[in-house]
Amino acid sequence: MDTGNQLFTIDDVLEFSRQDVRDLYKEYMNPGLAQMMGLLSFDKRFVKADGMRVWDEEGNIYLDFLGAYGALNLGHNPAVVEKALSQVQALPNLLQASLNGMTAALAHNLAQVTPGLLQRTFFCNSGAEAVEGALKMARIATGRQRLLYCEGAFHGKTFGALSVTGRSKYQQPFAPLVPGCQAIPYGDVIALENELARADVAAFIVEPIQGEGGVIIPPTGYLTKVRELCSRYGTLFIADEIQTGFGRTGKLFACQHEDIAPDILCVAKSLGGGLMPIGATITTSEVWDRAYGPMDRALLHTSTFGGNTRAVAAGISALNAIIEEDLPERAERNGQYLLRNLEQLQEKHGLITEVRGRGLLIGLEFAKPQGLMNRLTKGAVSKFSEEYLGAMVAGELLNRHHIITAYTLNNPNVIRLEPPLVVTQDEIDQVISALDEIFTRNHSHIQMALASTKTVVGSLFGKK
């Protein structure tokens, strides 16, 4: 495709081929990403989406069991959110010299459904921005500097959010990060209290379930103890429910499984109904007033696009639909069904070592390679498996069975099953059948690699 000095129109883009998109990514965006996505044929050109299904340019239909990492709780292109956007299309979308009724209404609605005394909301455009807002709020409200987070955590890749994200692969290239941030083991209340007892921690930020960490569920009672310790030592408890919120785990918010409330709640992803980018940092009146209460502090933290009319209209309609359709209950019921069937697969197939999750946030972890082949390759098979086996299984699901999944960022040996909450048991059965077929056909890591791509295997043994 010779682009020259051409400026593309929407009509042009709608006619792009798969190769056109691949070439543009390599030339103008991220060549490494284009190569990685192409390796396992994850660069298909999808042309239509509705509910659980997406269509490629050849007319093949795929089931989406990735759900945009939790952003598609209502599925693709939900009609109720499309309708809301059409209702506000004539309104000013960005007008800072005013107070926006739509924005105020969504803040009101969130206060009605979030746990505890959470009441004041700052709107932004993404989950990472919601975390940034929470960290800044904690420091200004407490006058303290230190921030605690968990090993294996994922809170985003902007500078502050990255500083409390628990994987060195993402942190080290950008060091030094925000000072005063310290990691502790996830689920370890003794380690938490040892740090909080110093009485200098502004906030402890934690995910009720570590999604990118490999779908890790903490011990029962962990969040209850976190709440107790933070209150005892004057530290703000920040719950990152960006991925677990809005019904994903079988409750509207995962904190409600232990009936506790944080001081600050971060949400995003499915709040936008899968159509608009929106995030929110929600806190109590007490914390907000300590941080931004006086008029001279009211503009210390702002966002040009945060709380724009179309984004909050999508949020109003998405939140109402999730509650009216009782999607948390559906996630609980269908999640238990999926877990039971996956546990049966685990008993049958040795490559699957653990199945864990809650609601419709489920991780499938694979065995590390053992034996002669691993020794002959001086551990290369093991290293390869830890980084790519999840991707290979996801590739098999995509290319042979037309099911979309992905591995978790902080533990690539785990694939996530995170479908829209509108998924049916018949669709779950299709995934179970596909996984059974894959592991019946591929008993070992080498077989899986050979089945997935010769290119990856060639790379493993240094061939070009």
VEXKOL-235987 format. One record per residue (C-alpha): x, y, z; residue number from 1. Coordinates in Angstrom, 3 decimals. Layout:
N
X / Y / Z / NUM .
...
END
This chain:
464
0.000 / 0.000 / 0.000 / 1 .
1.593 / 3.243 / -1.174 / 2 .
0.291 / 5.970 / 1.109 / 3 .
2.545 / 8.806 / -0.033 / 4 .
1.222 / 12.042 / 1.438 / 5 .
-2.327 / 10.705 / 1.490 / 6 .
-4.606 / 11.514 / 4.413 / 7 .
-6.964 / 8.596 / 4.990 / 8 .
-10.698 / 9.019 / 5.364 / 9 .
-13.035 / 6.775 / 7.317 / 10 .
-14.182 / 5.281 / 4.009 / 11 .
-10.567 / 4.419 / 3.197 / 12 .
-10.039 / 2.695 / 6.516 / 13 .
-13.183 / 0.599 / 6.132 / 14 .
-11.621 / -0.866 / 2.980 / 15 .
-8.244 / -1.701 / 4.553 / 16 .
-6.974 / -5.257 / 4.221 / 17 .
-5.324 / -7.127 / 7.068 / 18 .
-1.930 / -6.494 / 5.459 / 19 .
-2.689 / -2.775 / 5.145 / 20 .
-3.259 / -2.525 / 8.891 / 21 .
-0.169 / -4.590 / 9.663 / 22 .
2.009 / -2.373 / 7.444 / 23 .
0.697 / 0.830 / 9.004 / 24 .
1.375 / -0.466 / 12.521 / 25 .
4.935 / -1.323 / 11.537 / 26 .
5.536 / 2.016 / 9.844 / 27 .
3.758 / 4.455 / 12.155 / 28 .
3.022 / 2.766 / 15.478 / 29 .
4.674 / -0.205 / 17.172 / 30 .
6.616 / -2.645 / 14.949 / 31 .
7.361 / -5.003 / 17.833 / 32 .
3.682 / -5.252 / 18.751 / 33 .
2.754 / -5.906 / 15.129 / 34 .
5.316 / -8.697 / 14.937 / 35 .
4.165 / -10.246 / 18.212 / 36 .
0.475 / -10.128 / 17.279 / 37 .
1.193 / -11.576 / 13.836 / 38 .
3.233 / -14.454 / 15.255 / 39 .
0.161 / -16.283 / 16.538 / 40 .
-2.242 / -14.717 / 14.044 / 41 .
-3.626 / -12.270 / 16.595 / 42 .
-3.761 / -9.576 / 13.935 / 43 .
-6.978 / -10.689 / 12.299 / 44 .
-9.137 / -7.923 / 10.858 / 45 .
-12.450 / -7.873 / 12.695 / 46 .
-15.256 / -6.009 / 10.976 / 47 .
-18.342 / -6.426 / 13.189 / 48 .
-19.186 / -7.021 / 16.854 / 49 .
-22.369 / -7.639 / 18.798 / 50 .
-22.815 / -9.033 / 22.302 / 51 .
-20.526 / -12.041 / 22.749 / 52 .
-19.608 / -12.274 / 19.066 / 53 .
-17.204 / -10.654 / 16.632 / 54 .
-16.831 / -11.271 / 12.896 / 55 .
-13.644 / -11.218 / 10.826 / 56 .
-13.373 / -10.035 / 7.222 / 57 .
-13.824 / -13.579 / 5.954 / 58 .
-17.154 / -13.970 / 7.753 / 59 .
-15.899 / -16.225 / 10.549 / 60 .
-17.654 / -15.731 / 13.908 / 61 .
-15.668 / -15.654 / 17.170 / 62 .
-16.741 / -15.884 / 20.799 / 63 .
-15.105 / -13.180 / 22.903 / 64 .
-13.948 / -14.698 / 26.211 / 65 .
-11.509 / -11.837 / 26.827 / 66 .
-14.094 / -9.064 / 27.102 / 67 .
-11.493 / -6.265 / 26.721 / 68 .
-10.010 / -7.169 / 30.126 / 69 .
-13.320 / -6.509 / 31.868 / 70 .
-14.445 / -3.477 / 29.846 / 71 .
-17.253 / -5.352 / 28.073 / 72 .
-19.488 / -6.514 / 30.907 / 73 .
-22.490 / -5.691 / 28.690 / 74 .
-20.889 / -7.205 / 25.601 / 75 .
-19.935 / -5.496 / 22.356 / 76 .
-21.931 / -2.473 / 21.195 / 77 .
-24.805 / -2.772 / 23.695 / 78 .
-27.962 / -1.201 / 22.289 / 79 .
-28.871 / 0.460 / 25.578 / 80 .
-25.604 / 2.414 / 25.594 / 81 .
-25.895 / 3.247 / 21.893 / 82 .
-29.336 / 4.688 / 22.647 / 83 .
-27.992 / 6.818 / 25.487 / 84 .
-25.315 / 8.268 / 23.218 / 85 .
-27.902 / 9.126 / 20.595 / 86 .
-29.980 / 10.927 / 23.236 / 87 .
-27.154 / 13.328 / 24.088 / 88 .
-25.599 / 13.822 / 20.650 / 89 .
-26.904 / 17.396 / 20.340 / 90 .
-25.714 / 18.464 / 23.793 / 91 .
-22.349 / 20.195 / 24.264 / 92 .
-19.845 / 17.449 / 24.997 / 93 .
-17.078 / 19.675 / 26.377 / 94 .
-17.981 / 22.946 / 28.083 / 95 .
-15.926 / 23.756 / 31.157 / 96 .
-17.628 / 27.111 / 31.786 / 97 .
-20.620 / 25.260 / 33.198 / 98 .
-21.755 / 22.481 / 35.533 / 99 .
-22.859 / 19.359 / 33.667 / 100 .
-26.113 / 17.739 / 34.783 / 101 .
-25.217 / 14.398 / 33.193 / 102 .
-21.940 / 14.309 / 35.100 / 103 .
-23.619 / 15.163 / 38.383 / 104 .
-26.251 / 12.461 / 37.778 / 105 .
-23.673 / 9.708 / 37.282 / 106 .
-21.839 / 10.826 / 40.427 / 107 .
-25.148 / 10.589 / 42.316 / 108 .
-25.854 / 7.119 / 40.912 / 109 .
-22.421 / 5.845 / 41.865 / 110 .
-22.894 / 7.092 / 45.411 / 111 .
-26.096 / 5.051 / 45.645 / 112 .
-24.516 / 1.742 / 44.652 / 113 .
-20.919 / 1.858 / 45.925 / 114 .
-20.172 / 0.383 / 49.358 / 115 .
-20.015 / 2.308 / 52.624 / 116 .
-19.883 / 6.118 / 52.704 / 117 .
-18.313 / 6.636 / 49.280 / 118 .
-19.941 / 9.757 / 47.867 / 119 .
-17.673 / 12.202 / 45.994 / 120 .
-16.474 / 11.346 / 42.480 / 121 .
-13.761 / 12.683 / 40.210 / 122 .
-14.190 / 11.572 / 36.601 / 123 .
-11.283 / 10.844 / 34.265 / 124 .
-10.697 / 8.796 / 31.128 / 125 .
-9.067 / 5.503 / 32.152 / 126 .
-8.224 / 3.185 / 34.992 / 127 .
-4.632 / 4.385 / 35.212 / 128 .
-5.894 / 7.956 / 35.577 / 129 .
-8.276 / 6.849 / 38.325 / 130 .
-5.298 / 5.376 / 40.176 / 131 .
-3.260 / 8.552 / 39.648 / 132 .
-6.100 / 10.541 / 41.163 / 133 .
-6.350 / 8.190 / 44.128 / 134 .
-2.629 / 8.354 / 44.924 / 135 .
-2.580 / 12.155 / 44.742 / 136 .
-5.725 / 12.364 / 46.862 / 137 .
-4.214 / 10.122 / 49.528 / 138 .
-1.088 / 12.220 / 49.839 / 139 .
-2.845 / 15.573 / 50.050 / 140 .
-5.571 / 14.304 / 52.396 / 141 .
-3.183 / 12.679 / 54.873 / 142 .
-0.106 / 14.851 / 54.564 / 143 .
1.933 / 11.633 / 54.369 / 144 .
4.196 / 10.512 / 51.535 / 145 .
4.604 / 6.718 / 51.590 / 146 .
2.447 / 4.473 / 49.405 / 147 .
2.147 / 0.708 / 49.840 / 148 .
1.202 / -1.747 / 47.113 / 149 .
1.400 / -5.495 / 46.533 / 150 .
3.823 / -7.717 / 44.711 / 151 .
2.131 / -8.952 / 41.557 / 152 .
-0.231 / -5.968 / 41.457 / 153 .
-1.224 / -4.187 / 38.281 / 154 .
-2.584 / -0.648 / 38.538 / 155 .
-1.590 / 0.844 / 35.192 / 156 .
1.387 / 2.138 / 33.231 / 157 .
1.294 / 5.890 / 33.738 / 158 .
4.080 / 7.091 / 36.013 / 159 .
2.276 / 7.025 / 39.350 / 160 .
0.255 / 3.900 / 38.588 / 161 .
3.398 / 2.146 / 37.350 / 162 .
5.147 / 3.055 / 40.603 / 163 .
2.611 / 0.874 / 42.457 / 164 .
2.510 / -1.927 / 39.856 / 165 .
4.247 / -5.049 / 41.094 / 166 .
6.252 / -6.393 / 38.173 / 167 .
9.828 / -5.247 / 37.633 / 168 .
9.627 / -5.908 / 33.872 / 169 .
7.396 / -2.871 / 33.515 / 170 .
9.039 / -0.731 / 36.207 / 171 .
12.795 / -1.056 / 35.684 / 172 .
13.076 / 0.593 / 32.247 / 173 .
11.570 / 3.800 / 33.675 / 174 .
13.392 / 4.033 / 37.006 / 175 .
13.544 / 6.035 / 39.126 / 176 .
9.796 / 6.030 / 39.626 / 177 .
7.690 / 8.025 / 42.072 / 178 .
9.564 / 7.955 / 45.399 / 179 .
8.075 / 6.546 / 48.568 / 180 .
6.381 / 3.519 / 47.002 / 181 .
6.986 / 0.093 / 48.565 / 182 .
5.766 / -3.396 / 47.689 / 183 .
4.645 / -6.021 / 50.205 / 184 .
3.409 / -9.592 / 49.631 / 185 .
-0.223 / -9.893 / 48.538 / 186 .
-2.480 / -11.382 / 51.204 / 187 .
0.080 / -10.883 / 53.999 / 188 .
-1.507 / -8.852 / 56.808 / 189 .
1.567 / -9.164 / 59.044 / 190 .
3.757 / -7.490 / 56.445 / 191 .
1.077 / -4.837 / 56.019 / 192 .
0.870 / -4.067 / 59.723 / 193 .
4.650 / -3.889 / 60.048 / 194 .
4.677 / -1.057 / 57.525 / 195 .
1.515 / 0.703 / 58.696 / 196 .
2.783 / 0.771 / 62.285 / 197 .
5.378 / 3.333 / 61.229 / 198 .
2.456 / 5.795 / 60.958 / 199 .
3.800 / 7.417 / 57.782 / 200 .
1.830 / 5.581 / 55.066 / 201 .
-0.625 / 7.736 / 53.110 / 202 .
-2.389 / 4.826 / 51.419 / 203 .
-2.377 / 1.123 / 50.764 / 204 .
-3.651 / 0.311 / 47.266 / 205 .
-4.844 / -3.238 / 46.566 / 206 .
-6.914 / -5.243 / 44.111 / 207 .
-9.580 / -7.483 / 45.713 / 208 .
-8.454 / -10.044 / 43.125 / 209 .
-5.167 / -9.653 / 41.275 / 210 .
-6.270 / -9.898 / 37.662 / 211 .
-3.032 / -9.344 / 35.765 / 212 .
-1.144 / -11.136 / 38.542 / 213 .
-2.728 / -14.366 / 37.302 / 214 .
-6.226 / -14.140 / 38.846 / 215 .
-4.985 / -14.459 / 42.417 / 216 .
-7.582 / -14.503 / 45.204 / 217 .
-6.329 / -13.476 / 48.664 / 218 .
-7.080 / -15.499 / 51.814 / 219 .
-10.601 / -15.214 / 53.196 / 220 .
-10.815 / -12.237 / 55.521 / 221 .
-7.842 / -10.431 / 54.004 / 222 .
-9.767 / -7.330 / 52.937 / 223 .
-11.536 / -7.201 / 56.290 / 224 .
-8.174 / -7.143 / 58.042 / 225 .
-6.859 / -4.545 / 55.574 / 226 .
-9.803 / -2.332 / 56.428 / 227 .
-9.181 / -2.768 / 60.147 / 228 .
-5.449 / -2.056 / 59.958 / 229 .
-5.770 / 0.982 / 57.720 / 230 .
-8.326 / 2.492 / 60.088 / 231 .
-6.133 / 1.741 / 63.108 / 232 .
-3.039 / 3.438 / 61.698 / 233 .
-4.628 / 6.375 / 59.870 / 234 .
-3.828 / 5.068 / 56.384 / 235 .
-6.284 / 5.391 / 53.509 / 236 .
-7.433 / 2.104 / 51.960 / 237 .
-7.596 / 2.348 / 48.157 / 238 .
-9.454 / -0.482 / 46.409 / 239 .
-8.648 / -0.875 / 42.728 / 240 .
-11.838 / -2.340 / 41.261 / 241 .
-11.085 / -1.276 / 37.714 / 242 .
-11.259 / -4.890 / 36.541 / 243 .
-13.377 / -6.471 / 39.278 / 244 .
-16.091 / -3.812 / 39.465 / 245 .
-19.632 / -3.687 / 38.100 / 246 .
-20.603 / -7.318 / 38.590 / 247 .
-17.538 / -9.151 / 37.324 / 248 .
-16.985 / -11.280 / 40.463 / 249 .
-20.617 / -12.014 / 41.357 / 250 .
-21.146 / -8.843 / 43.411 / 251 .
-21.478 / -5.318 / 42.053 / 252 .
-18.073 / -4.672 / 43.668 / 253 .
-15.661 / -7.357 / 44.832 / 254 .
-15.207 / -5.626 / 48.219 / 255 .
-18.800 / -6.581 / 48.973 / 256 .
-17.817 / -10.253 / 49.247 / 257 .
-16.408 / -9.289 / 52.664 / 258 .
-18.898 / -6.481 / 53.291 / 259 .
-16.224 / -3.817 / 53.649 / 260 .
-15.761 / -0.376 / 52.107 / 261 .
-12.525 / 1.379 / 51.119 / 262 .
-11.745 / 5.041 / 51.654 / 263 .
-11.092 / 5.475 / 47.934 / 264 .
-12.449 / 3.329 / 45.096 / 265 .
-10.976 / 3.258 / 41.581 / 266 .
-13.265 / 2.165 / 38.738 / 267 .
-13.174 / 2.324 / 34.935 / 268 .
-13.423 / -0.260 / 32.121 / 269 .
-17.070 / -1.414 / 31.920 / 270 .
-18.373 / 1.852 / 33.391 / 271 .
-18.253 / 3.150 / 29.822 / 272 .
-20.443 / 0.350 / 28.503 / 273 .
-17.698 / -0.751 / 26.131 / 274 .
-18.218 / 2.338 / 23.995 / 275 .
-16.734 / 5.317 / 25.838 / 276 .
-13.495 / 5.729 / 27.820 / 277 .
-14.265 / 6.739 / 31.393 / 278 .
-12.724 / 6.203 / 34.805 / 279 .
-13.615 / 7.458 / 38.261 / 280 .
-11.981 / 7.999 / 41.641 / 281 .
-14.677 / 7.812 / 44.324 / 282 .
-14.139 / 8.743 / 47.958 / 283 .
-15.946 / 9.796 / 51.120 / 284 .
-16.978 / 13.348 / 51.866 / 285 .
-14.458 / 13.411 / 54.704 / 286 .
-11.485 / 12.452 / 52.538 / 287 .
-12.565 / 14.727 / 49.692 / 288 .
-12.948 / 17.723 / 51.973 / 289 .
-9.512 / 17.135 / 53.488 / 290 .
-8.012 / 16.945 / 49.999 / 291 .
-9.965 / 19.450 / 47.893 / 292 .
-12.616 / 20.976 / 50.145 / 293 .
-11.539 / 24.655 / 50.229 / 294 .
-12.218 / 26.722 / 47.103 / 295 .
-8.511 / 27.378 / 46.620 / 296 .
-7.974 / 23.611 / 46.244 / 297 .
-10.963 / 22.880 / 44.000 / 298 .
-8.876 / 22.980 / 40.819 / 299 .
-5.758 / 21.163 / 42.006 / 300 .
-6.700 / 17.989 / 40.105 / 301 .
-8.641 / 18.368 / 36.837 / 302 .
-9.109 / 16.743 / 33.427 / 303 .
-10.199 / 18.321 / 30.127 / 304 .
-12.120 / 15.281 / 28.925 / 305 .
-12.999 / 13.829 / 32.332 / 306 .
-16.750 / 13.797 / 32.886 / 307 .
-17.644 / 14.760 / 29.329 / 308 .
-21.300 / 14.432 / 28.390 / 309 .
-21.076 / 11.386 / 26.151 / 310 .
-18.823 / 9.417 / 28.478 / 311 .
-21.044 / 9.966 / 31.511 / 312 .
-24.203 / 9.275 / 29.496 / 313 .
-22.671 / 5.919 / 28.583 / 314 .
-21.867 / 5.429 / 32.276 / 315 .
-25.430 / 6.182 / 33.383 / 316 .
-26.930 / 3.732 / 30.910 / 317 .
-24.303 / 1.020 / 31.498 / 318 .
-24.635 / 1.117 / 35.294 / 319 .
-28.419 / 1.018 / 35.125 / 320 .
-28.375 / -1.895 / 32.670 / 321 .
-25.941 / -3.908 / 34.815 / 322 .
-28.227 / -3.500 / 37.821 / 323 .
-31.550 / -3.939 / 36.006 / 324 .
-30.367 / -7.112 / 34.258 / 325 .
-28.840 / -8.377 / 37.539 / 326 .
-25.583 / -9.182 / 35.807 / 327 .
-23.731 / -9.765 / 39.110 / 328 .
-26.048 / -12.687 / 39.842 / 329 .
-25.553 / -14.050 / 36.320 / 330 .
-21.791 / -13.740 / 36.742 / 331 .
-21.979 / -15.672 / 40.008 / 332 .
-24.119 / -18.458 / 38.555 / 333 .
-22.300 / -18.850 / 35.243 / 334 .
-18.919 / -18.402 / 36.922 / 335 .
-19.572 / -21.371 / 39.185 / 336 .
-20.637 / -23.403 / 36.150 / 337 .
-17.443 / -22.468 / 34.294 / 338 .
-15.232 / -23.211 / 37.311 / 339 .
-16.773 / -26.657 / 37.821 / 340 .
-16.179 / -27.617 / 34.216 / 341 .
-12.624 / -26.273 / 34.216 / 342 .
-11.825 / -28.221 / 37.378 / 343 .
-12.958 / -31.379 / 35.602 / 344 .
-10.565 / -30.546 / 32.755 / 345 .
-7.768 / -30.060 / 35.284 / 346 .
-8.328 / -33.591 / 36.605 / 347 .
-8.109 / -34.904 / 33.051 / 348 .
-5.142 / -32.963 / 31.626 / 349 .
-1.714 / -32.731 / 33.237 / 350 .
-0.750 / -29.451 / 31.568 / 351 .
-3.389 / -27.647 / 33.657 / 352 .
-2.107 / -27.193 / 37.211 / 353 .
-4.633 / -24.800 / 38.742 / 354 .
-8.016 / -23.240 / 38.090 / 355 .
-8.978 / -20.232 / 40.176 / 356 .
-11.283 / -17.257 / 40.098 / 357 .
-14.520 / -15.732 / 41.231 / 358 .
-17.562 / -14.959 / 39.153 / 359 .
-16.505 / -14.528 / 35.542 / 360 .
-12.885 / -13.644 / 36.246 / 361 .
-11.104 / -16.984 / 35.977 / 362 .
-7.494 / -17.977 / 35.414 / 363 .
-6.111 / -21.222 / 34.034 / 364 .
-2.471 / -21.889 / 35.004 / 365 .
-0.232 / -24.351 / 33.210 / 366 .
2.485 / -26.730 / 34.380 / 367 .
6.134 / -25.862 / 33.979 / 368 .
8.033 / -28.259 / 31.729 / 369 .
10.100 / -31.037 / 33.262 / 370 .
12.336 / -33.826 / 32.062 / 371 .
14.811 / -34.531 / 29.283 / 372 .
13.741 / -31.879 / 26.765 / 373 .
14.054 / -29.114 / 29.332 / 374 .
17.534 / -30.337 / 30.330 / 375 .
18.671 / -30.661 / 26.706 / 376 .
17.697 / -27.072 / 26.024 / 377 .
19.337 / -25.872 / 29.282 / 378 .
16.052 / -24.614 / 30.659 / 379 .
15.032 / -22.841 / 27.453 / 380 .
11.787 / -24.814 / 27.248 / 381 .
10.904 / -23.790 / 30.804 / 382 .
11.696 / -20.142 / 30.169 / 383 .
9.804 / -20.234 / 26.888 / 384 .
6.807 / -21.882 / 28.521 / 385 .
6.623 / -19.332 / 31.322 / 386 .
6.553 / -16.469 / 28.817 / 387 .
4.603 / -17.954 / 25.930 / 388 .
2.573 / -21.069 / 26.801 / 389 .
-0.446 / -18.958 / 27.722 / 390 .
-0.122 / -17.151 / 24.402 / 391 .
0.129 / -20.482 / 22.569 / 392 .
-3.049 / -21.802 / 24.179 / 393 .
-4.775 / -18.516 / 23.373 / 394 .
-3.525 / -18.850 / 19.807 / 395 .
-4.933 / -22.368 / 19.531 / 396 .
-8.279 / -21.169 / 20.867 / 397 .
-8.357 / -18.287 / 18.416 / 398 .
-7.166 / -19.958 / 15.252 / 399 .
-8.676 / -23.436 / 15.593 / 400 .
-11.802 / -22.742 / 17.629 / 401 .
-12.573 / -19.042 / 17.043 / 402 .
-12.509 / -18.172 / 20.736 / 403 .
-10.757 / -14.998 / 21.902 / 404 .
-8.721 / -15.112 / 25.142 / 405 .
-5.348 / -13.786 / 26.362 / 406 .
-2.713 / -14.387 / 29.012 / 407 .
-2.366 / -12.232 / 32.127 / 408 .
0.315 / -9.508 / 31.959 / 409 .
2.104 / -10.267 / 35.225 / 410 .
1.890 / -14.040 / 34.830 / 411 .
1.976 / -15.044 / 31.153 / 412 .
1.695 / -18.731 / 32.113 / 413 .
-1.967 / -18.060 / 32.928 / 414 .
-4.756 / -17.448 / 30.452 / 415 .
-7.797 / -15.534 / 31.601 / 416 .
-11.406 / -16.333 / 30.845 / 417 .
-13.193 / -13.025 / 31.286 / 418 .
-16.222 / -12.991 / 28.982 / 419 .
-18.963 / -10.381 / 28.965 / 420 .
-21.432 / -11.010 / 31.756 / 421 .
-24.131 / -11.737 / 29.162 / 422 .
-22.433 / -15.059 / 28.290 / 423 .
-24.636 / -18.170 / 28.236 / 424 .
-23.908 / -21.687 / 29.459 / 425 .
-24.040 / -22.957 / 25.879 / 426 .
-21.207 / -20.559 / 25.009 / 427 .
-19.276 / -21.698 / 28.072 / 428 .
-19.708 / -25.305 / 26.892 / 429 .
-18.050 / -24.359 / 23.585 / 430 .
-14.979 / -23.082 / 25.413 / 431 .
-14.765 / -26.185 / 27.606 / 432 .
-15.013 / -28.414 / 24.548 / 433 .
-12.310 / -26.417 / 22.761 / 434 .
-9.894 / -26.584 / 25.702 / 435 .
-10.519 / -30.314 / 26.057 / 436 .
-9.680 / -30.841 / 22.394 / 437 .
-6.508 / -28.744 / 22.614 / 438 .
-5.106 / -30.564 / 25.639 / 439 .
-6.162 / -33.980 / 24.353 / 440 .
-4.211 / -33.305 / 21.152 / 441 .
-1.213 / -31.683 / 22.872 / 442 .
0.122 / -33.550 / 25.902 / 443 .
3.388 / -31.603 / 26.282 / 444 .
4.862 / -28.142 / 25.993 / 445 .
6.784 / -29.079 / 22.855 / 446 .
3.656 / -30.460 / 21.198 / 447 .
1.841 / -27.233 / 22.049 / 448 .
4.643 / -25.137 / 20.587 / 449 .
4.726 / -27.210 / 17.400 / 450 .
0.971 / -26.968 / 17.047 / 451 .
0.984 / -23.224 / 17.582 / 452 .
3.768 / -21.920 / 15.369 / 453 .
7.010 / -23.106 / 13.793 / 454 .
8.319 / -19.564 / 14.014 / 455 .
8.226 / -19.569 / 17.810 / 456 .
9.982 / -22.915 / 18.003 / 457 .
12.656 / -21.692 / 15.587 / 458 .
13.233 / -18.678 / 17.783 / 459 .
13.513 / -20.889 / 20.858 / 460 .
16.422 / -22.872 / 19.354 / 461 .
18.121 / -19.855 / 17.826 / 462 .
17.090 / -20.557 / 14.213 / 463 .
16.272 / -17.719 / 11.807 / 464 .
END
